[in-house]
Amino acid sequence: MTTNFHQPVDAAEVPRFAGHSTFMRLPAVTSAAGLDIALVGIPWDGGTTNRAGARHGPREMRNQSSLMRRVHHVSGTEPFSIANVADVGDLSVNPIDLMDGLKRIEDGMRTIVEARAIPLSAGGDHLTTLPVLRAVAAGRPVGLIHFDAHSDTNDTYFGGNPYTHGTPFRRAIEEGLIDPKRMVQIGIRGSIYEPGEHDWARAQGIRVIYMEEFIRRGAEDVMAEARAIAGSGPTYVSFDIDSIDPSMAPGTGTPEIGGFTTREAQALVRLLDGVDIVGADVVEVSPPFDLAGMTALAGATMMFELLCVMATSVAKRRAGS
């Protein structure tokens, strides 16, 4: 297929270890204008409560994304031929001021949304999703399909601080950015602070699918329910890399054993087909705790899986119009 869309550098012409490091070897552009999907880095971990380092995630995910090729081997999707995609760089951040950091991320993401591009971002810790939602969900709440080991709906930490990577979705619901009745969390597991830690989430109408339930039911059944919960309305997808078992993705701030295999994670994202995705992210990749780049590779691969689903949706809308 011949298009005027941006194309990645061909690894058969320029080796992967050479040239500029961009997401999937796509051109680096300074504006999201004219793009269908904007790949963007958010190098910020100001909400991290224990092992910092996710601020380095976007840079290493760009590096590992050089392994992505043009065509999805299962679906046959050629994302760069059916959607205009490019790397718009990193959002401005402030590593020493949490509130200013949140504002900068929101403002930067708003420029992408106002350019009518769909953002696919690489974090960064999970608090980065809150300012992204402030931009993406401005004017109406969105549904949320959330892959994670943790619910991230806690209230406060450390003397009443409401903004950490354990609180973004509680804040987002309180701010009217998410419709909790159109929200599903998949892969939740691990020890918790108190017996009722997830009571608030369930009371809002969030569907919490623990890892044990996923194991019993399998990806197809779980994702059929997730798609039904999200419905036909605008939906955000957030993929925390710690949803994958640390044996396969050790480079993250809060690892929890017993998670998805990388193969299961791929299957889950492929089953998002048909969801009206208005934005997505892959977060919590922390290179300082990684081994041989395997977590960053998992993160970059999940971005490619998301991109293929999102590009297919873009192409269907274009054909319909």
Secondary structure, DSSP 8 states (H G I E B T S, - for coil): ---SS-----TTTS-TTSS---GGG--B-S--TT-SEEEEEE---TT-SS---GGGHHHHHHHHGGG--SS-TTT---HHHHS-EEEEEE----TT-HHHHHHHHHHHHHHHHHTT-EEEEEESSGGGHHHHHHHHTTTS-EEEEEE-SS------BTTTB--STTSHHHHHHHTT-EEEEEEEEEEE-S--SSTTTTHHHHHHT-EEEEHHHHHHH-HHHHHHHHHHHHTTS-EEEEEEGGGB-TTT---SSS--SS-B-HHHHHHHHHTTTT--EEEEEEE---GGG-STTHHHHHHHHHHHHHHHHHHHHHHHHHHH-
